[in-house]
Amino acid sequence: MRDPDLEAGPVADALLAWYDAHARDLPWRVSPAERALGVRPDPYRVWLSEVMLQQTTVAAVRAYFHRFTTLWPDVTALAAAEDGTVMGEWAGLGYYARARNLLKCARRVVSDLDGRFPDSPEALRLLPGIGPYTAAAIAAIAFDRPETVLDGNVERVMARLHDIHTPLPGAKPELTARAATHTPTTRPGDYAQAVMDLGATICTPKSPACGICPLRAPCRARAAGTAAELPKKTPKKPKPTRRGIVYLARRDDGAVLLERRPDKGLLGGMLGWPGSEWGETAQERPPFAAQWDTLAGEVRHTFTHFHLILTVKTAPLPDRMNPETGEIITAAGFRPSDLPTVMRKAYDLWRDGVA
């Protein structure tokens, strides 16, 4: 049976009217009032924010976005930055392949595209680190293309709006098709941000505020009383646990021994403590022969696909040595904040033990 309330026009109109009054104030966003005055989003800032927001919350990204745009205000500046500096500033955001692809993408845009981001999702997807969602988001938000943007917030809104009970991730094609029917040709960039804002602030995972939702009238899940249980998800398999050892060596003058991990793989390209492979058991692999003392306690960290438990061992770093692995970083050049989170946890365990 045809439902006029769930057609593209009524849903988009209601959502845009709500967005005009309630849009979140985000540092990378051009507000609806500014857009109405003709202010256009900067594709560089849209791209940077979307890459940072992958698998990361808005609250966590704000400070990083401000720091990056202060250090590198445009894509040309970022393309010219040193890899180690960018990786250090990224430390703590996680998913470090994003930072490597960030640099590759910036350099490609500068070298091959005269510093201009393309405006179509097809061309955007040819750039490093830009997948279907990110390409659609950039095309819609930066260039006002009527592209369907489907992140976790939009999935939730569509599942509830249409009362779809197929579990994710299997429901993605159906949710994408539903979302596409609502994407307007007028103000598609604002609409994309509006539906994401709705999911983040009103149509939240728990206790959705249906009473003040601009889509409460046409929402089928609200009418059926099923909103709180949607979207359904296929149960995840338990994460395995891996173990490893890291070796912290420090000289009396404060210099430390670090090694840069391979470009590919977890924490790729990041500086960290020398250590063993991560597996079912931890195998000794000290960076040099010494009496290594085991610290009390352990480091626990969770990655996307597994839990990690690290044993931390320490020894003095000899005054004169050329390490076979890693590099000696002076006290002046060592910033614990540049370490990825799991390596910083190891440093914190050592620091707390000697404090």
Helices and strands as residue ranges (DSSP letters): G 4-6, H 8-22, H 32-36, H 43-53, H 58-71, H 75-79, H 83-90, H 97-113, H 121-124, H 132-143, H 152-161, H 172-182, H 188-201, G 210-212, H 220-224, G 227-229, E 241-250, E 256-260, E 271-272, E 293-294, E 299-302, E 307-316, E 327-329, G 336-338, H 341-354
